[in-house]
Amino acid sequence: MPEDEIGELIAWSDAIVLPYREASQSGVAPAAIAAGRFVVSTQVGGLVEQLRDTPMATLCEPDAPSLTTALRELIDAPARPEAPPVDPRLAWRDMARQLLTKVPPHAGSHHRRP
């Protein structure tokens, strides 16, 4: 999916589902949380650290029955208080900008210095 369409997809959604079997982290998860969207994610890799203390996130095992249960609980749960309205397109860009500030300027450079 083109990066410039992610904010619009988050804006359209009520919840984001991240059904990974393995993952390091996700840029979509913090953008969804910043936009006030619920997140249902499997508890794998860095997603646990990203989402474990987030009230709008539900973590489940990386299997179909656990994911089904988490989704049913979200659907059946009484409405939770909404986060303040945020423009998801801006939230996505802000998250990407924050990530870039944490990456060293020469990260990924394959050139060795003499």
Disulfide bonds with the S-S distance in Angstrom:
none
